[in-house]
Amino acid sequence: MAYTDDAVLAKLSALNESHDSIATAAQWIMFHRRHADRTVQLWLQRLKDSPSPKRLNLIYLANEVAQQTKARHKEDFVLAFSPVLAEATATAYKGATSDVQNKLRRVVQVWRERNIFELPIQDAIEARLQELDNARGTAKVGGAFGGSIFGSSLAPSSLPPELRDLLTPQQNVSKQVLPVKSSLSTANAEYDKLINSKDALPAPPVYAAKLSGLLKHLANAENAVAESVKARKELVAALEKILDTNRAALESDSAQQKQLADRRAEVDAKRQEVELEIIRGMSAPEGNDRHLSTQEGGHSASPEQEPERPEMEALTPPPGDGDDLDFYNNDAVTPQNGHPFHAPVQEHHQQPSFPSAAPGIEMLSNIASQYQSVPVALNGSNKRRRVDSGEDFPDLGGDDGIDDEVAEMIRKESRGS
């Protein structure tokens, strides 16, 4: 059967869900791969005009043709299907039953797993299906396509508020990627074939028709690129808006950071100043002592030592007349505790002797010693007061210095002896 539009439409209309029907139609289409672009256009038109079950069969046909040509390293149909496959899959998916939708998802997943189409095309197909799920509120967390953009929901509620304005522009850019690439590839191929070809030019009527076709391809490519430029400008404007917002926030945060650093340095300086004041207050008494200990003559400012306690002078009278020495050498010097105290003697002096036969004299000597025992006192020079007496015995009264009763006792004892 010769290749005509009617022949292609007849093959597509006779298609059913059996594998033999799909394989037979795929073989005839691949045999006429020179008309790949025209076949794909007719295929898309038939898919839009068919009911939902027929649309699934047409997707199966596209899958068979794309995988077979990919395995044989023939990219004609892969390139031809790329610009329209996202729209065709979305058309077949929209309004279909759950069973048909699951089958369509499985086909799309196979395309990703086997790398049938390029990654931007695959992403665009999955994005269109996800948009339909989001519109119906049936988007599933994690999606049905692991590792694809379906792995995270594209619903605006799932995005940060700052990025929600980027969702629509980014989706528009993604939609324009496939048409631009396909139209550019076709236009460049036709241009090289007609303009840069070294083959002989065909007849003028044929050449004119081919040039008209090239103009059409170039116009389609130009329009696709223009739409892509428009979508990218919108995306850049949204990005610049977010960028300006973040730049202003960055300047505000930087100013606050500097202010906090300055305040922290100020507080740290005050803390150090207070600590120094505390240290000075603790060392102030020591400084005052050092100041008070500085006397005339420029002596070192060291703390003045406590003066030593005055040493008690021994009970030895200073050198003088023998009467004082003899008096202190008597046993009559008795401290307040009642025990005799023998004062140290530096030199030995013979004490005056009294007649042993005169007990009255001895008694007078004891009485005189009692009068001469005086308490010890300190004067201004911390020395013991001397007992200044020019006589051995004090004046006890009477004309001759002796009491009358005492004199009488002496006379009686003298008569008795």
C-alpha positions as CSV (number, residue, x, y, z in Angstrom):
1,M,0.0,0.0,0.0
2,A,1.4,3.4,-1.0
3,Y,1.9,6.0,1.6
4,T,-1.0,8.5,1.7
5,D,-2.9,10.4,4.4
6,D,-5.9,8.2,3.9
7,A,-3.7,5.0,4.2
8,V,-2.2,6.3,7.5
9,L,-5.7,7.1,8.8
10,A,-7.0,3.7,7.8
11,K,-4.2,2.0,9.6
12,L,-4.8,4.1,12.7
13,S,-8.6,3.5,12.6
14,A,-8.2,-0.3,12.3
15,L,-5.9,-0.4,15.4
16,N,-7.1,-2.4,18.4
17,E,-5.5,-3.3,21.7
18,S,-4.1,-6.7,20.6
19,H,-0.3,-6.9,20.3
20,D,-0.5,-8.2,16.7
21,S,-2.6,-5.2,15.5
22,I,-0.2,-2.8,17.1
23,A,2.9,-4.5,15.9
24,T,1.6,-4.7,12.3
25,A,0.7,-1.0,12.2
26,A,4.1,-0.1,13.7
27,Q,6.0,-2.1,11.0
28,W,4.1,-0.3,8.2
29,I,4.7,3.1,9.8
30,M,8.4,2.4,10.3
31,F,8.7,1.3,6.7
32,H,7.7,4.8,5.7
33,R,9.9,6.6,8.1
34,R,10.7,9.3,5.5
35,H,7.2,10.6,6.3
36,A,7.7,10.5,10.1
37,D,6.7,14.1,10.7
38,R,3.5,13.7,8.6
39,T,2.6,10.4,10.2
40,V,3.0,11.9,13.7
41,Q,0.7,14.8,12.8
42,L,-2.0,12.5,11.5
43,W,-1.5,10.3,14.6
44,L,-2.1,13.3,16.9
45,Q,-5.1,14.3,15.0
46,R,-6.6,10.8,15.2
47,L,-5.9,10.6,19.0
48,K,-7.8,13.8,19.7
49,D,-10.8,12.6,17.7
50,S,-10.9,9.1,19.2
51,P,-12.7,8.0,22.4
52,S,-10.7,7.1,25.6
53,P,-10.1,3.4,24.9
54,K,-8.9,4.1,21.4
55,R,-6.5,6.8,22.7
56,L,-4.8,4.2,24.8
57,N,-4.2,2.0,21.7
58,L,-2.7,5.0,19.9
59,I,-0.3,5.6,22.8
60,Y,0.7,1.9,22.6
61,L,1.4,2.3,18.9
62,A,3.6,5.3,19.6
63,N,5.4,3.4,22.3
64,E,6.1,0.5,19.9
65,V,7.3,2.7,17.1
66,A,9.6,4.8,19.4
67,Q,11.2,1.8,21.1
68,Q,11.7,-0.2,17.9
69,T,13.4,2.8,16.2
70,K,15.4,3.6,19.3
71,A,16.7,0.0,19.4
72,R,17.7,0.3,15.7
73,H,19.4,3.7,16.3
74,K,16.9,5.4,14.0
75,E,15.9,8.7,15.6
76,D,13.3,9.8,13.0
77,F,10.2,8.9,15.0
78,V,11.7,9.7,18.4
79,L,12.4,13.2,17.1
80,A,9.0,13.5,15.5
81,F,7.1,12.3,18.6
82,S,9.0,14.5,21.0
83,P,7.3,17.8,20.4
84,V,3.7,16.4,20.6
85,L,4.0,13.5,23.0
86,A,3.3,15.5,26.2
87,E,0.2,17.0,24.7
88,A,-1.0,13.6,23.3
89,T,-0.4,11.8,26.6
90,A,-2.2,14.5,28.5
91,T,-5.2,14.3,26.1
92,A,-5.4,10.5,26.5
93,Y,-5.0,10.8,30.3
94,K,-7.6,13.5,30.8
95,G,-11.1,12.1,31.4
96,A,-10.0,8.5,31.3
97,T,-10.9,5.8,33.8
98,S,-8.5,4.9,36.6
99,D,-7.6,1.7,34.9
100,V,-6.6,3.6,31.7
101,Q,-4.7,6.2,33.6
102,N,-2.7,3.5,35.5
103,K,-1.8,1.9,32.1
104,L,-0.8,5.3,30.7
105,R,1.4,5.9,33.8
106,R,3.0,2.6,33.3
107,V,3.9,3.4,29.7
108,V,5.4,6.7,30.7
109,Q,7.4,5.0,33.4
110,V,8.8,2.6,30.9
111,W,10.0,5.5,28.7
112,R,11.9,6.9,31.7
113,E,13.4,3.6,32.7
114,R,14.6,2.8,29.1
115,N,15.6,6.4,28.3
116,I,13.5,6.4,25.1
117,F,13.1,10.2,25.1
118,E,15.4,12.9,26.4
119,L,15.1,14.0,30.0
120,P,13.4,17.4,29.3
121,I,10.8,15.7,27.2
122,Q,10.2,13.0,29.8
123,D,9.9,15.7,32.5
124,A,7.4,17.6,30.4
125,I,5.2,14.5,29.9
126,E,5.1,13.7,33.6
127,A,4.5,17.4,34.5
128,R,1.4,17.5,32.3
129,L,0.0,14.3,33.9
130,Q,0.8,15.7,37.4
131,E,-1.1,18.9,36.6
132,L,-4.1,16.9,35.7
133,D,-3.9,15.0,39.0
134,N,-3.5,18.2,40.9
135,A,-6.5,19.8,39.2
136,R,-8.6,16.9,40.3
137,G,-7.1,16.8,43.8
138,T,-5.8,13.2,43.4
139,A,-2.1,14.0,43.5
140,K,-0.3,11.3,45.4
141,V,2.6,12.0,47.7
142,G,5.7,10.7,46.1
143,G,3.9,10.3,42.8
144,A,3.8,7.2,40.6
145,F,7.2,7.8,38.9
146,G,10.1,7.3,41.2
147,G,13.1,9.6,40.5
148,S,11.1,11.9,38.3
149,I,9.6,15.3,39.0
150,F,6.5,13.4,40.1
151,G,8.6,12.5,43.2
152,S,7.4,15.7,44.8
153,S,4.1,17.4,44.4
154,L,3.9,20.5,42.3
155,A,0.9,21.9,44.1
156,P,1.4,25.5,45.2
157,S,0.5,24.6,48.8
158,S,3.5,22.3,49.0
159,L,6.0,25.0,48.1
160,P,7.4,27.8,50.3
161,P,5.4,31.1,49.9
162,E,8.5,32.8,48.4
163,L,8.6,30.2,45.5
164,R,5.0,29.9,44.6
165,D,5.3,32.8,42.1
166,L,7.9,30.8,40.3
167,L,5.8,27.7,39.8
168,T,3.8,28.9,36.8
169,P,6.7,30.6,34.9
170,Q,8.8,27.5,35.4
171,Q,6.1,25.3,34.1
172,N,5.7,27.5,31.0
173,V,9.4,27.3,30.3
174,S,9.3,23.5,30.6
175,K,6.4,23.3,28.2
176,Q,8.4,25.3,25.6
177,V,11.5,23.1,25.7
178,L,10.1,20.3,23.6
179,P,8.5,22.4,20.8
180,V,11.6,24.5,20.5
181,K,13.9,21.6,20.3
182,S,11.8,19.7,17.8
183,S,11.1,22.6,15.6
184,L,14.7,23.7,15.6
185,S,15.8,20.2,14.7
186,T,13.4,20.0,11.8
187,A,14.1,23.5,10.5
188,N,17.9,23.0,10.6
189,A,17.7,19.7,8.9
190,E,15.5,21.0,6.1
191,Y,17.8,24.1,5.7
192,D,20.9,21.9,5.4
193,K,19.2,19.7,3.0
194,L,18.1,22.5,0.6
195,I,20.7,25.2,1.1
196,N,23.9,23.5,2.2
197,S,23.5,20.4,0.1
198,K,26.0,19.7,-2.6
199,D,23.5,17.7,-4.6
200,A,22.2,19.1,-7.9
201,L,19.2,21.4,-7.5
202,P,15.9,19.9,-8.5
203,A,13.6,21.3,-11.1
204,P,12.5,24.9,-10.4
205,P,8.9,24.0,-9.5
206,V,10.0,21.2,-7.1
207,Y,12.7,23.5,-5.7
208,A,10.2,26.3,-5.1
209,A,7.9,23.9,-3.3
210,K,10.7,22.7,-1.1
211,L,11.7,26.2,-0.3
212,S,8.1,27.0,0.7
213,G,8.2,24.0,3.0
214,L,11.5,25.2,4.5
215,L,10.0,28.6,5.1
216,K,7.1,27.0,7.0
217,H,9.6,25.0,9.1
218,L,11.6,28.1,9.8
219,A,8.5,30.0,10.8
220,N,7.4,27.3,13.1
221,A,10.8,27.2,14.8
222,E,10.8,31.0,15.1
223,N,7.4,31.0,16.7
224,A,8.4,28.2,19.1
225,V,11.6,30.1,20.1
226,A,9.6,33.3,20.5
227,E,7.2,31.6,22.9
228,S,10.2,30.2,24.8
229,V,11.8,33.6,25.0
230,K,8.5,35.1,26.4
231,A,8.2,32.3,29.0
232,R,11.8,32.7,30.1
233,K,11.5,36.5,30.4
234,E,8.5,35.9,32.8
235,L,10.6,33.4,34.7
236,V,13.6,35.8,34.9
237,A,11.3,38.6,36.1
238,A,9.9,36.4,38.9
239,L,13.4,35.4,39.8
240,E,14.6,39.0,39.9
241,K,11.7,39.9,42.1
242,I,12.7,37.2,44.6
243,L,16.4,38.2,44.2
244,D,15.6,41.9,45.0
245,T,13.6,40.8,48.1
246,N,16.4,38.6,49.3
247,R,19.0,41.4,48.7
248,A,17.0,43.8,50.8
249,A,16.7,41.2,53.5
250,L,20.4,40.5,53.3
251,E,21.2,44.2,53.8
252,S,18.9,44.3,56.8
253,D,20.4,41.2,58.3
254,S,23.9,42.5,57.8
255,A,23.1,45.8,59.5
256,Q,21.6,43.9,62.5
257,Q,24.6,41.6,62.6
258,K,27.0,44.6,62.8
259,Q,24.8,46.3,65.4
260,L,24.8,43.2,67.6
261,A,28.6,42.8,67.2
262,D,29.1,46.4,68.3
263,R,26.8,46.0,71.3
264,R,28.6,42.8,72.3
265,A,32.0,44.6,72.2
266,E,30.6,47.5,74.2
267,V,29.1,45.2,76.9
268,D,32.4,43.2,77.0
269,A,34.4,46.4,77.6
270,K,32.0,47.4,80.4
271,R,32.3,44.0,82.0
272,Q,36.1,44.3,82.0
273,E,36.0,47.7,83.5
274,V,33.7,46.5,86.3
275,E,36.0,43.6,87.0
276,L,39.0,46.0,87.2
277,E,37.1,48.2,89.7
278,I,36.4,45.1,91.8
279,I,40.1,44.2,91.8
280,R,41.1,47.7,92.8
281,G,38.5,47.7,95.6
282,M,39.9,44.4,97.0
283,S,43.5,45.7,96.9
284,A,42.7,49.2,98.4
285,P,43.5,48.3,102.2
286,E,46.9,46.9,101.2
287,G,47.6,50.1,99.4
288,N,46.6,52.2,102.4
289,D,48.9,50.3,104.7
290,R,51.7,50.7,102.2
291,H,51.1,54.4,102.1
292,L,51.0,54.8,105.9
293,S,54.2,52.8,106.3
294,T,56.2,55.2,104.2
295,Q,58.0,57.5,106.6
296,E,60.5,60.4,106.3
297,G,63.8,59.5,104.7
298,G,62.3,57.8,101.6
299,H,62.1,54.3,103.1
300,S,60.5,51.6,101.1
301,A,56.7,51.5,101.3
302,S,56.4,48.2,103.0
303,P,53.9,47.4,105.8
304,E,55.2,48.5,109.2
305,Q,55.9,45.6,111.5
306,E,54.3,45.5,114.9
307,P,56.6,46.9,117.5
308,E,58.2,44.3,119.8
309,R,56.9,44.1,123.3
310,P,59.2,45.8,125.8
311,E,61.5,43.5,127.6
312,M,61.2,43.5,131.4
313,E,64.4,44.7,133.0
314,A,65.8,42.2,135.5
315,L,65.4,42.9,139.2
316,T,69.1,43.9,139.4
317,P,69.6,47.5,140.4
318,P,71.9,49.6,138.3
319,P,75.4,50.2,139.5
320,G,75.4,52.6,142.5
321,D,76.0,52.7,146.3
322,G,76.2,49.5,148.1
323,D,73.1,50.2,150.2
324,D,70.7,49.8,147.3
325,L,72.4,46.6,146.2
326,D,72.3,45.2,149.7
327,F,68.6,45.9,150.0
328,Y,67.8,44.1,146.8
329,N,69.9,41.2,147.8
330,N,67.7,40.6,150.9
331,D,65.1,37.9,150.9
332,A,62.6,40.5,151.9
333,V,61.7,41.3,148.3
334,T,58.7,39.1,147.9
335,P,56.2,39.2,144.9
336,Q,52.5,39.2,145.4
337,N,52.2,35.5,145.3
338,G,53.8,35.2,148.7
339,H,56.9,33.3,147.7
340,P,60.3,34.7,148.1
341,F,62.0,35.9,145.0
342,H,65.8,36.0,144.9
343,A,66.9,38.7,142.5
344,P,70.0,37.9,140.4
345,V,73.2,39.6,141.8
346,Q,75.9,40.7,139.4
347,E,78.5,41.3,142.1
348,H,78.9,39.8,145.5
349,H,78.7,42.2,148.4
350,Q,79.0,41.4,152.0
351,Q,75.7,42.1,153.6
352,P,75.7,44.0,157.0
353,S,75.5,41.7,160.0
354,F,73.5,42.3,163.1
355,P,74.2,40.9,166.5
356,S,72.6,37.5,166.9
357,A,72.0,38.2,170.5
358,A,69.7,41.1,169.8
359,P,66.4,39.6,168.7
360,G,64.9,43.0,168.8
361,I,67.2,44.3,166.1
362,E,66.3,41.3,163.9
363,M,62.6,42.0,164.4
364,L,63.2,45.6,163.4
365,S,65.1,44.5,160.4
366,N,62.1,42.4,159.4
367,I,59.7,45.3,159.9
368,A,62.0,47.6,157.9
369,S,62.1,45.0,155.1
370,Q,58.3,45.0,155.0
371,Y,58.2,48.8,154.7
372,Q,60.8,48.7,152.0
373,S,59.0,46.1,149.9
374,V,57.3,48.3,147.3
375,P,55.4,47.3,144.2
376,V,57.0,47.3,140.8
377,A,55.8,50.0,138.5
378,L,56.8,51.1,135.0
379,N,57.8,54.7,134.2
380,G,57.9,56.4,130.9
381,S,61.2,54.6,130.0
382,N,59.8,51.1,130.9
383,K,62.2,50.7,133.9
384,R,61.6,49.6,137.4
385,R,61.4,52.4,139.9
386,R,64.3,52.4,142.3
387,V,63.8,52.8,146.1
388,D,65.9,55.9,146.9
389,S,66.9,55.8,150.5
390,G,70.0,57.1,152.1
391,E,69.6,55.0,155.2
392,D,69.4,51.3,155.9
393,F,66.2,51.7,157.9
394,P,63.4,54.2,157.5
395,D,62.5,56.6,160.2
396,L,60.2,54.8,162.5
397,G,59.4,57.6,164.9
398,G,60.8,58.9,168.2
399,D,63.6,61.2,169.0
400,D,66.3,58.7,168.0
401,G,64.4,57.2,165.3
402,I,63.2,54.1,167.3
403,D,59.8,53.6,168.7
404,D,59.6,53.8,172.5
405,E,57.9,50.4,172.8
406,V,60.6,48.8,170.6
407,A,63.3,50.5,172.6
408,E,61.8,49.1,175.8
409,M,61.7,45.6,174.4
410,I,65.4,45.9,173.4
411,R,66.4,47.1,177.0
412,K,64.5,44.2,178.5
413,E,66.1,41.6,176.4
414,S,69.5,43.2,177.0
415,R,69.0,42.8,180.8
416,G,67.9,39.3,180.4
417,S,70.9,38.3,178.4
